[in-house]
Amino acid sequence: MATNRTFTMLKPDSLEKGNTGAILEKICAAGFKIVAMKQTQLTIRDAQLFYAIHKERPFFGELVEYMTRGPIVAAVLEKENAVEDFRTLIGATNPEEAAEGTIRKMFADSISENAVHGSDSDENAAIESAFHFSGREIF
């Protein structure tokens, strides 16, 4: 059963380039309601845990380094069909393959610095939201 919430992270490159406001505006314009949000910085351990699914992949070390090099904005978003609609809004992981008008097409530089994370399933949205927020931080 689909839920109406998803998780996103604006990655360090988005904040470094000053794109936080523009990305959040695009998210809200697409009909998403922000029900939790904070700016924080992942520790090395946080990034290793969050991306544990990739720990055996050759890019894991670079991913952890990238995600810990500066602050991120974590958010829980609400909308009917949230996960699927948000994945459509952010576009393909590789910005060269992303559709025109998507967040990654507009703001990402490469497949490894792709501006934003979006949960890929309802189950992962719940897990990732709980990783970053306590129940009392989500409204």
Secondary structure, DSSP 8 states (H G I E B T S, - for coil): ---SEEEEEE-HHHHHTT-HHHHHHHHHHTT-EEEEEEEE---HHHHHHHTGGGTTSTTHHHHHHHHHSS-EEEEEEE-TTHHHHHHHHH--SSTTTS-TTSHHHHH--SSSS-SEEE-SSHHHHHHHHHHH--GGG--
